[in-house]
Amino acid sequence: MPTTTAPHDGELRPVRGALLKKLSGDEGMFALGASVARVVQLADSDDQGTQSLAYYVLSDVALTQKVLRLANTPTYRAAGGTAVTTISRAISLLGFDNVKTTAMAMLLVDTLANSRHAHSVRVELEAALCASLVGREMARLSVYQGAEEAAIGALFKNIGALVVASHEHALFREIALLTAAGKLTQAQAALQVLGCSYDSLSAAILNEWKIPDVIVRSLAPLPPGAQKPAASRQEWMRQVVSFSMDTARLLARRLPADGDEGRALAQRYGAALNLDPDRLALLFSTVARDMDGLLESLQMGGQADPDEPGAGLPSVLAQAAMGAAEPQQGTHPSGKPYNARDLLLAGVQEVTQMRAGGHGKVNDIIQAVLETLYRGMGFRFAAVCLKDVRSGQYRARVAFGERHAELQAGFVFPVSSDGSLFHLAMENNADLMIADASAPKIRALLPEWHRKLLPDARSFIVLPLVVNGVQLGLFYADRALPAAEGVPPDETSLIRALKGQVLVALTPA
């Protein structure tokens, strides 16, 4: 790579192509791009959109924990309300688009936060996170359909600077020094050092990731001076994305909305985005509060300081530092959490509150209960099967866990009784907790379709859904290991309480 000596005025270094080639071979960046593209594609289509987003978040344990932490911060958790313990509830509370953008922000942090140049990367990461919050607030007030894409554009407005700070820190530092000297703007300095501006590099990266063009074009810089009201949604997005990053930079310096820089911001964007001094002050206050909650959920609280003791430790040693890590809850050999009772109890409280608060649509209750069972008991696959009268079959309608889409499609069996374990459970309305499915007597009761679909299921539960003698379906969840620890009476009661909430929701009024 080139040295850090500043080139002569007008001399350009064609670094952009080499940098993009380097990034394309970086496994972490490739995985980040694939994940971001997948999340961007998720569309909110009522239950289906929520389910798809919940599947995605639950597939990543760390992401699940961070989204739940965010949902339980004072900003979002209702006063006196019970803890939010399911992703489906978190999506309902935070909003689909909020969770979607937050998930991408968390992916960005997970990929780049542990860079060797942590301080510079932290500054750019916080700017990206803060800009996405500004973009979200602007989208919330917009009349344009699909306005939430502005929050995505704002999140990735400085991805070029972020990547250079993380992967080519000498070049990042050189651009910063040239800009600080006052003779060049950041765009001019980047052009001189990289052969392109940061905005162009950001657009190139998003194009590599196959992000929709409407988002990529929103990163383009605006003309200088005061902006006029947008004539199109695309122009509005460009204004919001640029405004979001400019606002994030001011908030990072703790500058007030009514200071000189704040007034200059209002002068540039006020007419275009309908921001008078009071609205701008409210925006600053709202975003600052939400930023605190987001940093808390990401465990990024406190300003990064390169001189702080331990700040330069590799991540594996930082986690080993005294007082640095959260206590691990741990699991049984089967994968069942030691604190399963607490997780189940929190789920019961949450589902009860959902129904009491008027948020008790049947699909929402079913999904929340299934997720509680899946996470609270440490299952590797969980599904709810309901009767399909037209086809004369029971079919999995919602599923979580490994290969959930494939297994959900195959989890189908006839309504007519075949004497298998599943029919016996429904006919006798008996909740079954199978500790070792390889036992000969249990295996003999498993239908052929189950043995083929889930040949390695070693422990599982079956919870029949029977209302007034009518067999509606069942909950099923399994693990690939036997569960010698069993299910004690207190956990059994909580599992039945969860099932009871679903039965009440399924019972006609």
Steps between C-alpha positions, in 0.01 A plus 500: 500500500616861454694680768338764717701786353261761357502518120551825313188703424307348213675162520249217542560150630280232341448319831123442466521192276769334711305569818177357358689190384648460847156533662346244264753247630435584866274231647360730767407774254358248253279351772397848613398593146299180456324551833422867434360418156279232652361731768441783251286263292269417790167670436236568762197305382311467825554160666729366226742792523515486879556125487783530245675770704456298820650193326801704391568657840452171686753328273771710670515463879705817551266702280199362689645610834577851372154555352340383825729729701390790282132413546553499878668841523294772674433668164288212375391290795162617626499635854429216741483255210645152506831424334502446124626145447404415141616645172145504363397721793808717451402554135149593610636744759786655303341484156596285201713763326673598824604141575603449137731804498623424853588144395716637217663747740582215737648295214717798413620534859570127536710496182704817553502592870799280588732658244860559607428870455207493738483872582473624140257222410293570811458866399378401153279221635330734745445751218337227288277384786397855591432590135270199467300623800469847347391343171242290682349806667485685168340197332240482777388854416512454123207473261700284258431128472807292583655794685675261741758434225645841592603355839685219320673752273596708804644192674730429207576860399850472650566130431787608274669691784425214740662241276809714437534566875476127569701354210739778389540718806812677370298634207213596730738693722659671200159618374416630848828692521454657155147604595610639837761719327208697355613513137287208380150380574464139609374407152803666336742339744346156446513551123870586527585204722261231375422614150133545595291670766368313803148534355607331177673223694188451714285470185747252348489283813119497509495415130734207573252389765213529248308751712203653311596791275257740670703466822837521323399823320391656829868515601588749225619838635275804486584832332633768739278756669143499626289213368158542343201271566548176308316446174519119529539222754855432379603862552337500846698187591827665395415800717408286800808278472732800478317682781509187718877467478558873554274485807678191631834680480364790705344271760830312534660830602215569746410820314153648565237564234500872581879546471682641197540161334138409576376822345717437192345154475150650520587758237620231259219247550217679682292607197549170318411275794254727680718540808452810709718561811254328735471190282877482460549527877245222557673284239838549672348405835316193368798363308741558791267303730453218249874488435566436868258208490654358183854521635382333821343213306823459302705521821684799352418737786764759582726686263787302353833620634823363350684583824258313724663201678424184306361686196765352273454138608398246237131412537575157648707660780257788547229242574733333751573827683357511851148643498490531120263220409143418590452176691413205277175325585609161364304200379451133569678260259173480303509875434223585744586820695555468873266798545222350288245567775577873503483521121169314490356717778600817317332362188178424686494854641565652158230299322252576780576871465461479122149365537407740781628795297285413200792376289379142511448403136511121474805497272691736732422286805599178323827648376589644842431168676696301242797735529490480880510120484776505239729738690395425857551123469795509261338305217672478162169488304148599604175513304126539546281270288138587427227307321450577132142389439525530120795265465408276794844552653674659793760748374775698671394866472783669694847364579826613657849357506736306279386450139163637610367564148591152375376323812180705514418398142549132586320503835166373366293199604143376439203595715381139506654316791784258433567408862821702503628694799363828361146373456506324837603825667209690339244225555586487870574873528829406669807723512805285427858570610724238334845492659652240262328433170739213421332278762352203307143545628501872411662445161237241413231770542671752272348516150717434197478863381646624828785247498595611147457875561671514841711183529726651767226630734597358841271694735183694432168626631151470353227733629156423351264788423153365579199729553167352614609159377599630156860420401642819345868409487808497721826662600815299426860579599812283506871475567774287346607376846312312774369710788595300807423803721130464419234764558429572870145581620549879511617508137219263399244737655644797313501311168136410554422860588652607167292242317196617692542852362488359147191292579320808633595691184372212283170465689211690334368785716 
